[in-house]
Amino acid sequence: MDEVKRAPQGIYCNDPVIALTQPEPGVIELAAVKVWFTDRIVHYKARRIEIDADIPPDGTAYYVTITDPDQLGDIDGEVELHAVCAKDHDLCGEIGHTYMGAIRVMPTGNSMKVGTGGWPNPPYQRVCQAGEV
């Protein structure tokens, strides 16, 4: 079997760059995303992610990554990779975790504050600085 090349740390872009929505309380939806790493293009399937429905009135920031240590994306016919919704941004930009974006979820659903995915995340588009969305 051929050895798989690793992309350099933290260099990739997502299409679409904004892939997160909150259609209802307690749910984040991630659209299907194509990711351009430096040496390959991979695909991640759309996901419906259940989160804590007990959200404060001013909302809660979530940072969404997909655990993918080999940067291969979701492979047809296999179990899809694990999506992580964290209330901190510790995994954003880390090798093995493809960053899908940030979202401030609201108690009523229909979040309007969404940050872009990909890495490095351009500062002018970033909404996940200093733990805030």
C-alpha positions as CSV (number, residue, x, y, z in Angstrom):
1,M,0.0,0.0,0.0
2,D,1.3,3.5,-0.9
3,E,2.3,5.7,2.0
4,V,-0.1,8.7,2.5
5,K,1.5,12.1,2.5
6,R,0.7,14.4,5.3
7,A,-0.3,18.0,4.6
8,P,1.8,20.7,6.5
9,Q,0.4,21.7,9.8
10,G,-2.7,23.9,9.7
11,I,-2.9,24.9,6.0
12,Y,-6.3,24.2,4.4
13,C,-9.4,26.0,3.1
14,N,-13.1,24.9,3.2
15,D,-15.9,25.2,0.7
16,P,-18.3,26.5,1.8
17,V,-16.3,28.6,4.3
18,I,-19.5,29.1,6.3
19,A,-21.0,25.7,6.8
20,L,-22.8,25.8,10.2
21,T,-26.4,26.6,11.0
22,Q,-28.7,26.3,14.1
23,P,-32.1,25.2,12.7
24,E,-33.6,24.7,16.2
25,P,-32.6,24.7,19.8
26,G,-30.2,21.9,20.8
27,V,-29.0,21.3,17.2
28,I,-26.1,22.4,15.0
29,E,-26.1,21.4,11.4
30,L,-22.9,21.1,9.4
31,A,-23.3,21.3,5.6
32,A,-21.2,18.9,3.4
33,V,-17.8,20.5,3.1
34,K,-15.0,20.1,0.6
35,V,-11.5,20.8,2.1
36,W,-8.4,21.7,0.1
37,F,-5.3,20.5,2.0
38,T,-2.0,21.3,0.4
39,D,-1.7,17.8,-1.1
40,R,-5.3,16.7,-1.6
41,I,-9.0,17.5,-1.7
42,V,-11.2,15.6,0.7
43,H,-15.0,15.6,1.5
44,Y,-16.9,15.6,4.8
45,K,-20.5,14.6,4.8
46,A,-23.3,16.8,6.2
47,R,-24.1,16.2,9.9
48,R,-26.8,17.0,12.4
49,I,-25.1,17.5,15.8
50,E,-27.0,17.4,19.0
51,I,-25.9,19.8,21.7
52,D,-27.0,20.9,25.1
53,A,-30.4,22.6,24.7
54,D,-30.0,24.6,28.0
55,I,-28.5,27.7,26.4
56,P,-28.3,31.1,28.3
57,P,-30.3,34.0,26.9
58,D,-27.1,35.6,25.4
59,G,-26.2,32.3,23.7
60,T,-23.2,30.0,23.8
61,A,-20.2,29.8,21.5
62,Y,-19.4,26.4,19.9
63,Y,-16.3,25.6,17.8
64,V,-16.8,22.6,15.5
65,T,-14.0,20.4,14.3
66,I,-13.9,16.9,12.7
67,T,-11.4,14.4,14.1
68,D,-9.4,13.4,11.1
69,P,-5.7,12.5,11.9
70,D,-5.0,11.3,8.4
71,Q,-6.7,14.2,6.6
72,L,-8.7,11.8,4.4
73,G,-12.2,13.1,4.9
74,D,-15.3,10.9,5.1
75,I,-14.8,7.8,3.0
76,D,-17.9,6.4,1.3
77,G,-19.1,3.1,2.8
78,E,-17.3,3.7,6.1
79,V,-18.3,5.2,9.4
80,E,-18.2,9.0,9.2
81,L,-15.6,10.7,11.2
82,H,-16.4,12.2,14.7
83,A,-17.5,15.8,14.8
84,V,-16.5,17.7,18.0
85,C,-18.5,20.7,19.3
86,A,-16.5,22.4,22.0
87,K,-17.2,25.5,24.1
88,D,-13.5,26.4,23.8
89,H,-11.3,26.8,20.7
90,D,-8.4,24.5,21.8
91,L,-8.8,22.2,18.8
92,C,-9.0,25.0,16.2
93,G,-6.0,24.7,14.0
94,E,-4.6,21.5,15.7
95,I,-3.3,18.7,13.5
96,G,-5.8,15.9,13.4
97,H,-8.8,18.2,13.8
98,T,-10.2,19.9,10.7
99,Y,-11.8,23.2,11.7
100,M,-15.4,23.7,10.3
101,G,-16.2,27.0,12.0
102,A,-17.7,28.6,15.0
103,I,-21.3,29.5,15.9
104,R,-23.0,31.3,18.7
105,V,-26.1,29.1,19.4
106,M,-29.2,30.8,20.8
107,P,-31.9,29.4,23.1
108,T,-34.5,29.9,20.4
109,G,-32.4,28.5,17.6
110,N,-31.7,30.4,14.3
111,S,-28.2,31.7,15.2
112,M,-27.1,34.6,13.1
113,K,-23.4,34.7,14.3
114,V,-21.4,32.1,12.4
115,G,-17.6,32.0,11.8
116,T,-15.7,30.6,8.9
117,G,-13.9,27.3,8.8
118,G,-10.5,26.4,7.3
119,W,-7.0,27.3,8.7
120,P,-5.4,29.6,9.2
121,N,-8.6,31.4,9.8
122,P,-8.4,35.0,8.5
123,P,-8.6,37.5,11.3
124,Y,-11.0,39.7,9.4
125,Q,-13.4,36.7,9.2
126,R,-12.7,35.1,12.6
127,V,-15.5,35.3,15.2
128,C,-13.8,32.9,17.6
129,Q,-11.2,35.1,19.0
130,A,-10.7,35.3,22.8
131,G,-13.4,32.6,23.3
132,E,-16.2,34.7,21.8
133,V,-18.4,34.3,18.8
